[in-house]
Amino acid sequence: MSARSRTLFCCAMLLSSLSATAATRHAGECVDGVVEGYACNNVDLLAHMDLVALGTTAGGSGNDMWGWTDPDTGKEYALVGLNNGTAFVDISDPEHPVRLGNLATHSVNSTWRDIKTLGYYALIVSEAADHGLQVFDLRHLRTVASPPATFTEDAWYGNFGRAHNIVVNEASGFAYAVGSRQGTQQCGAGLHMIDMHNPLMPTFAGCFSADGYTHDAQCINYDGPDADFVGHEVCFAANEDTLTIVDVSNKASPQQLSRTGYAGSGYTHQGWLTDDRRHFLIDDELDEQNDGHNTRTYVWDVQDLEAPHLEFFHDGATAAIDHNMYVHEGYAYQSNYQSGLRILDLSQIDSGTLSEAAFFDTYPASDSANFNGTWSNYPYYASGVVGVSDINRGFFVLQPELCRAPEVANGLVATPNGDHRIDLDWTASATPDASYTVERILGGCSGSAVETIASGLANPSYSDTSASGVVTYGYRVRSVAASGECAAVPSTCVEAGTTGSCTAPPLFGGIASAVSAGSATCAIELAWPAAQSTCSSTVTYQVYRSPDPAFVPAPGDLVASALSTLGWIDSSVSDAAPYTYVVRAADVGNGSVEGNNLRLSARAAGPLADGDFISGAELGTPILSDTGDSPMVATMESPQHVAWEIVDTVAHSGSRSYYSGYNNSECLSIGTGPITLTPGQSPTLEFWTRFGIEAGYDGGVVQISANGGQDWTTITPIGGYPGTFNNNNTNACGFPNNSGAFTGTAAANLNWSLAQFDLAAYAGQAIQLRWRFSTDGGLTDQGWWIDDIRVSHAQVPGMCMSGVDLIFANGFEAAAAAQ
């Protein structure tokens, strides 16, 4: 029952069949929404190289890419990851790219490879066992006489074996391997710090492992708005279910500045800072599959590195899963798997709005939430072209036709002019026919409550006649191109205040939590932090609710008002129905209400009761995730993080199932979060399974833990396992010879069969279960599927009754309708 979801991985994939001959296609213009059979908007195709043209063999695949511009010659190159190594492509003539050669993988082939550059050198890691860090001198590309050449690495660093990604801070000269395993310095799969000042002699510099597995990160010499850390080296890490910010200036003693989760997380995959360092954009790799919404980009306010917060999210036009994303000159370039390259305009991000400016769909067959299509992109070439790598189709050279931002409006002056009026004047943009947008920030230029108060202005002046007295405002002006489709960065912010009564709304960050009350009567508990009053001393709160997770509050959505507490219980909800909430703050004295749109969603459920824990990878059932914060949420082991996924190609029932993947030398687990078994009962575990696993050498087993995952015991199905390991303990998990396993390649094994386990010995205990797949370094086969998992006599949320008003003694209020 599943849809291809690499639930522990960064980059899953379905391999496509390859053409028998290499092919490179050349330029085409996007006309009427299509070019060479690819859907597009404002993006032209300059060239396309398929996988064979890049140097793979039939059955190969693509993955990551990065770009490099020779600082001495100005020539532009693409570094394209493949399952068998890295291809180096000269794109200085972007309509006629040339593969100069390939660097083979250091060890064995792998679906996963990651590439960055530092000065003259390429740094390459992989999930392949014993791969380590390859260092390649890119100046070799200048002297290739007869391409394609076979390159060799110039240096190698082996303090780790596998790594999921490599992060580079060119300004500091340090690299950071993340998700690293094997070797002498695994760093808990967190930030493995490498001194690259001598690129041919990489040196271990330190670890950050306090927050466990890091999937990807951006590390910079910080030059953003948080004055406390300007000049420090700071990493913004995607840590599975959190944004974790770390000061790595002192490699021997890195300091975690913050660790912040968010509602709706499936797998915090990767992210990138905006150009002004005020925001961090996150792509979550599993929320689309888990929750069924369209491609979702999470926008964070990171002006305070010790207290970042989620501002809003943007849902795209398709259901595709988002993957790698980079920000450049006011646009976010997103590789969104099956919907291709999507380019978002960030010019209105401070006002809570993103918009799609362009796209090129590298996977025309479907935009669904599966793991085919584009893996990554590189938008930083001075020529303006964008390179895009694709799992199934190789490498694309694209030319976005984005409007050019007009010249910035300068010389802004803000002058008070009587009660409730501040006059603004600025120097006109040098761009002909530009118009202007005025933004106002309550609390001054350092505030975060940004609102657009005027747009479409033809003249370089504006009078703000809605200004409150008493408070300070920050003002910024943006010049907008005549087309209206793109805007310049804002002008320098100036501050002003004026006379008159205080009419400003409170300053408020929005709702903080929304959770089921777990009571017999259906209820959802909401909580929020205190608002900061700007005028009167009394602030109240309004609650808006909708079944639409992307709603903007309207009067008809109001379910409670005039609340004086920092929480409220909504008891007018139904069992298991989805509800989304927005909380806003109001000033009692002047009646003004601030306008945040921060949303949180929840479903009501009853108290825990004896029942069945069920997971079949379907929407609406507990989907495997990395949070593990609920008894009814299953979890992946973060140190493994690769291979297990949700697929929609095979299922016992429904449309999705869990699939192990199959790569050499891997020890991979998928598991539940804590499940409490009912005392005095005879609980069982059962699931349906099918497999094609190299007999004796590779295999899968089921294990149980009764102490929070510290120790694991293999459990045996009723009637025994269908086979045993017989490989002299060379499987990656180290299961001994003659120990039972799901293993074998007989055709009958690919028929679904029921496996049952007696858990009576664990009744009354809190347990966790995991399915552990172990392979050796030899042959691979088809893999292991599991579906329709059921644990009987487990404590699970029961149903709740609807429609009863509650009064709780916990300081909250409950009501069935607006106050």
N, C-alpha and C positions, 0 to 999 in steps of 0.2 A: 504494500500500500504506500507508494511514495513517489516523490518527484525529485529528480536528480539534485540532491542537496549535499554538498560536501560538508557534513556536519562537523567534521573536524578537519578542516583543511582550509587552505586559502583558496585554492584554485582547483576546482574539480573539472572534469571534462568528459565529454563523449567523443571518442575518436571517430573521424569520418574517413571514408575510403579516399585514397589519393589517386590522382591521375598517374598513369605509368610514365609520363614524360613531364619534364619540368616546363613550367609556363610562366611567362611574365607578360602582363597586359599593361597597356599604356593609356594615355590620358583620355578622359572623357568629362564633359561638363554636365553638372546636375541640371537637368531640364525637366520641368513639370514633375518634379519629385522623384526622378529616377535617373540613374546613370549605369550603364552596363548591367542592368538587372538588379542593381542595389538601390533600395529606397534611400532618399537623401533630402536634405533641405539646407541650402546655403553651404554645401560642401562639395567640392569637385574631386574626382578621382584622377590622380596623376599617374599612379602605377600600382600594380598588384603583382606580387610574387607568391606562387603557391609553395607548399611545403617542400616539394621535391626540388624546386628551383632554389630553395634555401639550404638544401643539403641533407634532408632527412630521407629515410627509405620508406617504402610502402608501410603503412600502419603507424607512421610517426606522428608527432603532434607539435604544436607551437605552445609557447607560454609567454614569459615576460619579454620586455624590451626596454632599452634605454637609448639615449642619443649622445653623440659626442661631436663637437666642432673643434677641428684642429686649430689651436690658438695661433699657430704660425702661418698656416695656409688658408684658413677660413673654410676649408672643405667640410662638408657635413656628412656624418656617417650614422647608420643605425646598427645597433647591437641587438640581435634578435635571438631570444632563447628558444631552443628546441629540446626535444626529449633526449637527443644524443649529444648535445653540446650547444655551442653558440655560433651563429652566423654573423659575419661582419659585412655590411652592405654600404657601398659608396652611393649616397643619394645627392651628391653635389649637382648632378643633372637629375632633378627629381622625376622627370618623365621617363628616364632610362637608367634605373638603378642597376648597379653591378655588384654581384656577390664576389667579394675579394677573397674570401676563404672562410674556414671554420676551425674553431678550437674544440676538440673533443672533450666530453665530460671527463673529469679526473678519475672517476671510478666506474660506475655503471650508469645505464640510462635511467632517466626519471622523468615523470610528468612535470615536476616542479624545478624551476631554475629562476634565479633572480640576479639582476645585473645592475650595477651602478658604475659611475666613473669618478676618478679623483685625479685631477691634473691630466697627465699623459697615460693614465692606467685605467684599465677596466678591472673591476672586482666582481667575481662571480661565485655564487653559492648554489647549493642544490639540496633537495631532500634525499638525494642518492646517498647510500651508506658510504662512509669514509671519504666523502667528497672534499670537505674542507673548503678553504677559500683559494680560488685561483686568481692570480695576478697576471695581467697581460698588458704588455707595452703597446699602446695603440699606434705608436710611430712606425711599427712594422707595416701598417696599412699604406704608408707612403711609397713603399718600394716593391709592391707585388707586380712582378713582370708578367706572369701568365695565370690570371685568376681562373678558377678558385684554388687558392693555396691551402695547404694543411699547416695550421699553426701549432705551436707548442707554448705552454704557459711559461712565463718568465720567473715566476716565484710561486710558492705554495705555502699556506699557513694551515697547520693541522691540529690546533688546540681543540677544535671541535670537528665532528664528522659531518653530520647533517645540519643544515640551517634552512629556515623557511624563507628568510629575506635578508638582504644586506642593506643597511642604512648608512649613508655617507654624509658627513658634514665637511664640505670642501673648505670652509672657512677655518675650521679648527685642525684639519688634518687627521681626524679620527673616523673610523668606521665602526659600525655596531651590527654584529650578527644577531638576529633575533630568531626565536624558535629553535635555538641550536641544541643539538643533542650529540651524544657520543663524545669521546675525547676527554682530555684532562681538565678542561674548563667549560663545563656545560652551562654554568650560570643560571641553573634552574629554568632554562629556556627563555630567560629574560634578556636584558641588554648585555651582550658579550662585547666588551670594549677593546678595540684594536688600534694601536698607535701606528699610523701609516705615514709618518713623516719621512721614513725611508721606505718607499713602496715595495722595494725588493727584499726587505727584511721586516715584515710585519711583526709587531710585538704585542703580546697580551698586556692590556692596561688596567683591567678591572671588570667588575660585574655589578649589575643591579638585578637582584632576584627577589626583592621583597614582595613584589606583586605577581610573582609567578610568570606564566607564559606570556610573552609579547609576540603578537602576530606581525605587526609592522609598526613603523614609527617615522616621524620627521624630527631630525635633530638640527638645531640652528644655534648660532651665536645670537642670543636674544636681543632684539632691537625693537621690542613692542612697547605697549602702553604701561605695563607694570614696572614702575620705576625701580622697585626693589630688586629686580633681576636683570636689568639692562646690563649687557656685557657678560652675563653668565652663559654657559652652554646648557641648553635646555632641550630635552626630548619630550615630544608629544606622542605617547605610545597608545596603540590600539591593543588593549589587553583582554580580549575575548568578550567581556561584558562591561568594560569600563573605559573611559578616557583617563589615562594615568600620566601625570606630568612629573618629570624628574629633572632635577638639577644635577647634571653630570660634570660640572666644572672640576670637581675633585674626584678623579677616577677611583681613588682608594676609598672614598666615602661619599657616594652619590646620595642625594637627599630627595625622597619622594615629597613633592609639593602638594599633590592632591591625587585622589582616586575617586572618580565620580561615575556612578552608573546612571542608567536612564530607563524609563518605561519603554517596553516594546523591543528590548534588545534581543537579538537572536544570536549574532556573532559579530562583535565589534572588530571589523576587518582591517580598515586602513583609513587614513584621513590626511588632510592638508590644510595649512594655514592660509588665510586670505593675505593679499599683498600687504595690508596694513597691520597684520598680526592681531586684529581685534576678534576674529572669528576663526573657528576650526570646524571644517566640514568632515563628517564621518560617513563612510559607507558601511552598512551593516549587511553582511553577506547572507544571512539566513532569515531575516525578518520577512522578506517577501514570500518565501516558501512556507514559513511557519504560520504567518498571520493572514496571508492571502491579499495583502494590499499591493499597490503598484510600487515601482522603484522609489525608495524613500531615502532622501539625503537629510541627515541630522545636522543642524546648524547650532554651534555652541558659541557662547560668549566667553572668551578666554582673556579678557582684559585684566582679570585678577587670577594669576596662575595658581593661587592657593584656594580659590573658590570659583572654578568655572561652573557654568550652568547651561543647560540646554535651553536655547531660545525658542526654536520652532523647527518644524521639519517641512520638507518640500516633497510632494509626491509627483513623480513623472507621469508621462503619458502611456507607459506600457507596464506590463507585469514583470519585466525582466529583472534578474538579480544584478545588483551593482557590484563592481569589483574595483580595480585601481582607479584613482582619481587624483588629478593634479590641478593646481590653480596657477594661472598666468595672466597678468594684465587684465584683471577684472572678469575673467571667465574660468569656470570649472570644466575641465575636460575629463569626462567620465567614460571608462570602458565598462559598459553594462552588459556583458555577456551577449545574450541573444538579440538585444536591440542595438548593439554596436556602439559607436562613439556618439555620445550625447554631450553637447556643449551648453552649459548654463550661464546665463548673464547674471552677474553678481552685483550689478550697479545699485539695486534697491535692497540689498541684504540688510542694511541697517533699519529698513522699514518693514522687515519681516517677509520679503518677497524675493523669490528666485523665479526666473523664467527661462524656457528653452530657446536658445538663439539659433541652433543648428544641429544637424545630426547626419550620420552616415551609418546605415545598417549593414554590418559585415556578414550578418547571418539572416538572409531574406526568408528562410523557411518559417520562422516563428519568432515571436517576441515573448514567449512564455518564460516562466521562472525555472529554467534549467541551465546546466553548465556546458553550453557550447558557445561559440562566438568569440568575441574579443576578450583578451586577458588584460592588456595594458596599452598605454599610449605614451607618447613623448611630445609635448607641445612647445618646447623651449628653443627650437631652431630659429636663428635670426632671420632666415628666409621666410618664415611664417608658415611653412608646411608642418604637418603633424604626422608622425609615424604611428601606426597602429598594428599591434600584433594580434593574431587570431589563432585560437586553438586548432581550428579545422581548416582554415584557409590561408594561413601563412602571414604575410606582411603587406600592409597597404601604405602608400604615400598619398596623403590627402591635403587638399588646399581649402581650408575654411574661408568663406567669403563673408566675414564678419564686418559690420560697419566699423569705421574708424572713429574712435571717440574724439569729440571736439576738444579744442584747447581748454584748459582749466580756467574757470572764472577766478580772477584774482582781485585783491584790493578790497575785500569785503569790510564794510564799516556798519556797525549797528548803533543807532542813536535813539535814546528815549525821547518821546515826543508827546508828553501828556499821559493821562490815565489810560492804561490798557493799550498803549501804542508804542511800538518800536519800529523805526524806519530803517530799512536796509538799502545800501547802495554798494555797487561793485563795478569793477572794470569789465566791459563787455568782452566776451570771448573773441579771439581772432578768427574763429571759424565762422564763415558766412552762414546766416540763417539759423544759427543756434538758438535754442530756447533755454529756459532756466527752470530749475526746480529748487525750492527752498525747504530745508530741513531744520527742525527745531528740536533741541534736546533739553528736557526739563532737568534742572539741577546743574547746568553748565556743560562745558565741552567734555568733561570726564564722565558724564552720565551715560546711561544706556537706554533711556526712554526716548528713542528717536521717533519723530513723526514728520511726515511730509505735510506742510501747511499750504504749499502753492506749487503748481506745475504749469508748464506750457506758457511761461511768461516770455514775452517778446522783448521787453526792455530790461536793462540791468538795474532794476530797483523794485522794492516791494515794501508795503507797509503792513506790519503784523498788528492788526487791530483786535486780536483775541488774546493778547498777552496778559497774563496775570500780574497783579502787583505783588510786591514783597519778595518773590522768588527770582532766581537767576536762570537765564536761558543761554544755551549755546546755539549759534546759528551757523549753518553751512549752506553753500550754494553749489549746485551741479549744473554744468552746461550740458545740453542734450542735443544730439545731432538732429538735423532737419527731418530725417526719417522717423525720429522718435524711438528708434530701436536700440540706441546705445548712448551711454552717458559718460562723461569724464569722471575722474575721481573727484571727490568733494573739495571745495576750496578750504583754505585754512579756517578753522573754527574760531569765531569771536564770541565773546560773552557780553550780555547786557541785561539790565533789569529796568523796570519802570514803576511808576506810581499807580495807585488805584487799589481796589479791594483784591483780596487774595482769592483767585478762582481756580487755581491749579489743582489737579487730582493728586492723590498720594503716589508715592513711588513704591512699586510692588513687583516682586519677581514671579508671582503666579503660584499655581497649585504645586504641592510638593509630593503628595502621595494619594493614591486611590486604591483601596484594597477591600476585598470582601470581609464583612464582619464575622463570617463563619457562624452565624446564629440561625436558630430555627426559622425565624422570620427573615425574609430576604432583606439585606441591607448592604450598602457600600459606604465605608468610612473614608472621608476626605480629610486632608490636613494641609496646612499651608503656613509659611512663616509670616510674621507680623509685617505689615506695610509701614512705610515711613511717611508720616503726615508732612505735608508741605504748607498747609494752611491751618485748619482747626486742629484741635488735639484729639478729635474723635474720628475714628475710621471704622467703617463697617464693610462687610464683604457680600458679594453676590455670586451665586452659583448657577452656571448654565450647563445644560445637559442635552446630549443628542446621541442617536444611534450612529451618526456619521462621524467617523474618526477624524475627519478633516474639516469639521464644521467651523464656521465663524459665528460667534454668538449673535443672536437676534432676540428681540423681545419675547418671541414665542418659545425660546429655549430656556428662559429664566425659571428655575425651580426653587430658588431660595434667595432671600435678600435681607438686608438689615441685620446680618449676623455679626455679633460682636466677638465671638470665639474664634479660635484658630483651627477650627475643624467643624465638620457637620456630618451627620449620618443620613444618607438618602435611603429611606425605607419604602419608597414608592417604585421599587424595581422588581423585576421578575427573575426567577431562577435561570442562571446560565446565559441570560441575554447580555449582549455587549453594550456598554454605555461609555461615552466619552464626556469628560468634564472640563470646563474652564472656570476659574475663579478670578473675579476682578474686585479691586478695592475701590471704595467710594468715600468721599469726604462728606461727613454729615453736615458740616456747616454750610458749604457752598453747593452741595449736590453733584459735584463733578465726579466722574468715574474714569479711571484709567482704562487703557484698551489692550492689555496683553492678550495673546492668543495661545498661551502655553496650554497644551492639552494632555490629559492622562486618561487612560481607559481601564476599565475593570469589569468583572462579571461577578454577580452574587452567587454564593453557594452556601449550603447548610453546614452544620457541625460535622466533624469527622465521625464516620460510622463504619461498621463492618461491611465490606464490599469487595469489589474487584478492581485492582489497578490494571488498566488496559492501555496499551500503546501499539498502534499500527501504522504510525507515520502519517496518518490522515489529518487534515485540518480539523480542529475541534477535539482532537485527542492530545494527550501529552506528547509533544514533539521533542525529540532529543535536542537539548540545547546545552549551553555552557554555563548557565546561571546556577543551577542546582539549589535555588533558594526556596523551593517549594517541595513538599513531600510528593507532589504529583508532577514534578518536572524531572525529566531524565537528563543526564549530563554526560558529556564527553570528557575523557581524561586529557587535560590540556597538554601534558608532555608529549602525547602522541599527535594529536590534532590533525593528522592527515589520514585520509583514505576512507573511513566510514562515511557513508552518504545516504541520502534519500533518493530513490530512483522511481520513475514512473513507467519503466519498461517491463517490470515483472512485479506481480503482487499476488498474494494468496487470496485476499479479498480487498475490496475497494480498488484504489488505483496506485498505491504507493507502498514501498517496503524499504527496509534498511539493507544496505549492501556494503560489503567490506572493502571493495576495491581489491586490487591484487598487484603488489609490487614485491620485489625481492628484499629480503633481510629487513622485514618490518614486524614490529610487535605493536599491535593496534587494538584499542579497546573502545567499546561503546557501552555505556552503563546508565543505570538509573540514579536518581538522587535518593535520599533516605526514604524508605517505605517502612512504616510501622505495621507489623503483623499483629492481628488480633489475638489477645490472650485466650487460652482455652479452646482454640480451634486447631484444625489440621490444614494449614495453608499449603498450596501447591504453586508451582510455576509451570506454565506451559507456553509454547510458542510453535509456530510453523516454520519449517526451515527447508532450504534446498541448497545444494553446494556442488561445486566442481573444484576440488582441491587436490593438488599433487599428493598422491597417497604416501603416507608415512613421513614425508619431508616437511609438509606444511599442514596446518590444522587449526581448528577452532574449538575452544572449550568455554564452559560457563563457570563463573566463579562468584562467590558470595563473601561479603564482609559484614561483620556485626559490631565493628568498632570504628565506624566513620571512615572506612577506606584505608585504615592503617595496615590491616592484614587481610589477605585474601585466601580463600580456600576453594579449590576446585570441587564442584559438585557433579555427580554422575546422574544421567537421566535414568529413569526406570527402564530396565532392560539393557542398560549400558550404552556406551558410545559405539558408533558404527565402525570405528577403526582405532588405530593407535599410532603414536609417533614412533618412528624407527630410523632416526637420523643422527645418532650419536650426539644428541643435544645441540646440533648446529642451528636449530630454529632460533629466531631472534629473541623470543621470550624465554628460551632455555627449558622448555618442557622436556622431561626425561624420556628415554626410550621406554616403550611399552605402556606409557600413560595414554588414557583414552582421549579421543578427539573426534570431531566431525572432520573426516578426511577421506579422500577417494575420488576417482574420476569415472566411476561406472555411470552409465547413462541414467540408471534408475535414481541416482542421487539428485538429479535435476528435477525430479517430481517432488512436489511439496509433501512433507511428512510431519507429523506431530511429535514433538519432544516434550516429555513430562518429567517433572522433578518433585520430589517430596521435601517440603520445607518445614515439616512438623516440628523438627528439633529447634527451630528458630521462632516458634510462636511467642508472641509478646515482646519480641525484640525489634529494634530499628535496624533494618538491613539495607544493603545496597547490592545490586547485581550488576555484573558486567559480562559481556561477550568478548572474548579475547582471541584475536586472529594472529597466528604466528607463522612466518615464512622463513625459509633459508635463502641462500644466495644463488640457488640453481633455477630450475624451471618454474614458470607460473602457469596457472590454468584459468578457470573462470571466476572463482570467488565464492563467497558465502552470503546468502540472503536470509534474513529473519523477518517475520511478520506476525501480526496478531498476538503480541505478547500479553499474557494474562497472569496476574498473581492473585490467587483467591485469598479470601479472609485477610484483606489488608484494610488499614484505616484510610478511607478515602472521603473526600467531601461529599456529604449527602445533599439531597435536594432541600430547598428552603421554601417556605410558604410566602406568598406575596400579599401585599395590600394591608398590612397591619402597621400602624404608626407606633414608633418606639420613643421612649425617653430613657436615655442612658445616664448613669451616674458617673460618667468619666469626663465630664466637662463638655461633651459634644451635645448637640441638639439634633433631633431627628424630626423630619416632617415629610408628609406625602405631597405637599404642594408648596408653592412659593409663600414666603412669609409675608 
